[in-house]
């Protein structure tokens, strides 16, 4: 009977020692997020189109354009963000949507973001709305055609390595089908070299200087 307290004391010490020697759990390190990747025009467009269908089932495309953003690497034929403008004859309204790979200035949000509705009374100027089914060739394919068949495109690109290549998709009176305009610079107004490529067939159309 006198040995019981001593035995209990030994058992307690053993238990405490085991607890003190238990391995400490280290905080799990989170893997860093991969850098944002640019996206092609068709990939961004169809995500925006799917979202816009809930707004207006009869929507048509007015234009699609690329947007370059700092912090996202440049890759030919792709862009950090894209903007599309849709129009609905039934609603007589137009609406812009954006798809961005990052949060950025200019009301750009990661993923698809819907802008405000505007009154639509029909096309203005040389451009006209077109059905989304006309977009059969991606911006990456348009870029490849422009570089291969555009008059002096490869040479111009070599002479202007700092100029990023932008993309504008629209239907105008210049060509029967909607066409990609592959342009060197941030916009049509600031570009002095561009190549048109048919968005349905992928055919080279013309070079603008």
Secondary structure, 3 states (H helix, E strand, C coil): CCHHHHHHHHHHHHHHHHHHCCCCCCCCCCCCCCCCCCEEHHHHHHHHHHHHCCCCCCCEEEEEEEECCCCCCCCCCEECEEEEEEEECCCCEEEEEEEECCCECCCECEEEEEEEEEECCCCCCCEECECHHHCCCCHHHHHHHHHHHCCCHHHHHHHCCCCCEEEEEEEECCCCCCEEEEEECCCCCCCCCEEEEECCCCCEEEEEC
